[in-house]
């Protein structure tokens, strides 16, 4: 299965977030190819930074979490190749460009976007789905 994955799916998996980690892991384990706009890396590092600052993740665990993220072999797609369509989607929907980059990629590749973001799922119900729905 090929899938576009929102950063929140990767983050919940890497951080072991109780309500979401199992669902995220099931999708990631079933995927043959995982795609995301290249900004996913900056977003993920920021989430890890916030987790350390909030005391959710001990600083000494950061290197192993980053190694785990690298091992997911997410295929990063240039933001520049997506930004025009993402900006148009954002202007039409009111959803941030950061999020519509993932939607644009999913649409171009004719794939589902796995996300836990309710706003994305509501704004783009044909493309954005919970990971369990994508894996089904």
Residue pairs with C-beta under 8 A, 6 or more apart in sequence:
1 30
1 31
1 32
1 33
1 134
1 135
2 31
2 32
2 33
2 35
2 109
2 111
3 27
3 31
3 33
3 34
3 35
3 111
3 112
3 113
3 114
3 134
4 34
4 35
4 36
4 102
4 105
4 106
4 109
4 111
4 112
4 113
4 114
5 27
5 28
5 31
5 34
5 35
5 36
5 40
5 74
5 113
5 114
5 115
6 36
6 99
6 102
6 113
6 114
6 115
6 116
6 117
6 120
6 128
7 36
7 40
7 43
7 44
7 47
8 20
8 115
8 116
8 117
9 20
9 24
9 27
9 28
9 114
9 115
9 116
9 131
10 24
10 28
10 36
10 40
10 44
10 69
10 72
10 74
11 17
11 43
11 44
11 47
11 48
12 20
12 21
12 24
12 116
13 21
13 24
13 25
13 28
14 44
14 48
14 65
14 68
14 69
15 21
15 47
15 48
15 51
15 56
15 57
15 65
20 116
23 130
23 131
23 132
24 116
24 131
26 131
26 132
26 135
27 114
27 131
27 132
27 134
27 135
28 34
28 72
30 135
33 75
34 72
34 73
34 74
34 75
35 74
35 75
35 77
35 105
35 109
35 111
36 74
36 75
36 76
36 77
36 102
36 105
37 76
37 77
37 78
37 79
37 82
37 101
37 102
37 104
37 105
38 76
38 77
38 78
38 79
39 79
39 98
39 101
40 74
40 76
41 69
41 76
43 98
44 69
45 66
48 57
48 62
48 65
48 66
51 57
52 58
52 59
52 62
57 65
77 105
79 101
82 101
82 104
82 105
82 108
83 97
83 101
85 104
85 107
85 108
86 97
86 100
86 101
86 103
86 104
87 97
87 100
89 95
89 100
89 103
89 104
89 124
90 96
90 97
90 99
90 100
93 100
93 123
93 124
94 123
95 103
95 119
95 120
95 123
95 124
99 117
99 119
99 120
102 113
102 115
102 120
103 113
103 120
103 124
103 127
103 128
105 111
105 113
106 112
106 113
106 127
106 128
107 127
112 127
112 128
112 129
112 133
112 134
113 120
113 124
113 127
113 128
113 129
114 129
114 130
114 131
114 134
114 135
115 121
115 128
115 129
115 130
115 131
116 130
116 131
117 128
120 128
121 128
121 129
121 130
